[in-house]
Amino acid sequence: MEVNIQEQIPSVKLIKGQKDSYGWEIKLFGKDTNKVLEELKKVNNNLLEEYAGGEE
Protein backbone atom coordinates (compact mmCIF):
# COMPACT_ATOMS: atom_id res chain seq x y z
CA MET A 1 0.00 0.00 0.00
CA GLU A 2 1.46 3.36 -1.01
CA VAL A 3 0.87 6.35 1.26
CA ASN A 4 0.58 9.85 -0.11
CA ILE A 5 3.08 12.30 1.43
CA GLN A 6 0.23 14.59 2.52
CA GLU A 7 -1.17 11.73 4.60
CA GLN A 8 2.08 11.13 6.46
CA ILE A 9 2.86 12.76 9.77
CA PRO A 10 6.47 13.80 10.31
CA SER A 11 8.20 12.31 13.32
CA VAL A 12 9.95 15.01 15.34
CA LYS A 13 12.29 14.44 18.26
CA LEU A 14 12.86 17.71 20.15
CA ILE A 15 16.06 17.87 22.19
CA LYS A 16 16.66 20.53 24.85
CA GLY A 17 20.32 21.27 25.35
CA GLN A 18 22.36 23.37 27.69
CA LYS A 19 21.56 27.05 28.13
CA ASP A 20 17.99 26.43 26.90
CA SER A 21 19.09 25.64 23.34
CA TYR A 22 17.03 23.27 21.23
CA GLY A 23 17.77 20.79 18.48
CA TRP A 24 15.61 18.28 16.65
CA GLU A 25 15.48 15.25 14.45
CA ILE A 26 12.82 15.12 11.74
CA LYS A 27 11.84 11.92 9.93
CA LEU A 28 9.54 11.70 6.94
CA PHE A 29 9.49 8.95 4.36
CA GLY A 30 8.31 9.02 0.76
CA LYS A 31 9.24 8.08 -2.78
CA ASP A 32 9.18 11.60 -4.23
CA THR A 33 12.38 13.19 -2.91
CA ASN A 34 11.36 16.72 -3.87
CA LYS A 35 8.07 16.48 -1.98
CA VAL A 36 9.78 14.96 1.05
CA LEU A 37 12.42 17.72 1.10
CA GLU A 38 9.76 20.39 0.70
CA GLU A 39 7.79 19.03 3.65
CA LEU A 40 10.95 18.65 5.76
CA LYS A 41 11.82 22.30 5.08
CA LYS A 42 8.35 23.39 6.22
CA VAL A 43 8.62 21.40 9.45
CA ASN A 44 12.16 22.64 10.09
CA ASN A 45 11.17 26.27 9.49
CA ASN A 46 8.25 25.94 11.91
CA LEU A 47 10.58 24.50 14.55
CA LEU A 48 13.13 27.26 13.95
CA GLU A 49 10.46 29.93 14.44
CA GLU A 50 9.17 28.32 17.63
CA TYR A 51 12.42 27.27 19.32
CA ALA A 52 15.25 29.28 17.76
CA GLY A 53 13.63 32.64 17.09
CA GLY A 54 13.75 32.04 13.32
CA GLU A 55 17.53 31.70 13.23
CA GLU A 56 19.16 29.02 11.13
C-alpha positions as CSV (number, residue, x, y, z in Angstrom):
1,M,0.0,0.0,0.0
2,E,1.5,3.4,-1.0
3,V,0.9,6.3,1.3
4,N,0.6,9.8,-0.1
5,I,3.1,12.3,1.4
6,Q,0.2,14.6,2.5
7,E,-1.2,11.7,4.6
8,Q,2.1,11.1,6.5
9,I,2.9,12.8,9.8
10,P,6.5,13.8,10.3
11,S,8.2,12.3,13.3
12,V,9.9,15.0,15.3
13,K,12.3,14.4,18.3
14,L,12.9,17.7,20.1
15,I,16.1,17.9,22.2
16,K,16.7,20.5,24.8
17,G,20.3,21.3,25.4
18,Q,22.4,23.4,27.7
19,K,21.6,27.1,28.1
20,D,18.0,26.4,26.9
21,S,19.1,25.6,23.3
22,Y,17.0,23.3,21.2
23,G,17.8,20.8,18.5
24,W,15.6,18.3,16.6
25,E,15.5,15.2,14.4
26,I,12.8,15.1,11.7
27,K,11.8,11.9,9.9
28,L,9.5,11.7,6.9
29,F,9.5,9.0,4.4
30,G,8.3,9.0,0.8
31,K,9.2,8.1,-2.8
32,D,9.2,11.6,-4.2
33,T,12.4,13.2,-2.9
34,N,11.4,16.7,-3.9
35,K,8.1,16.5,-2.0
36,V,9.8,15.0,1.1
37,L,12.4,17.7,1.1
38,E,9.8,20.4,0.7
39,E,7.8,19.0,3.7
40,L,11.0,18.7,5.8
41,K,11.8,22.3,5.1
42,K,8.4,23.4,6.2
43,V,8.6,21.4,9.5
44,N,12.2,22.6,10.1
45,N,11.2,26.3,9.5
46,N,8.3,25.9,11.9
47,L,10.6,24.5,14.6
48,L,13.1,27.3,13.9
49,E,10.5,29.9,14.4
50,E,9.2,28.3,17.6
51,Y,12.4,27.3,19.3
52,A,15.3,29.3,17.8
53,G,13.6,32.6,17.1
54,G,13.7,32.0,13.3
55,E,17.5,31.7,13.2
56,E,19.2,29.0,11.1
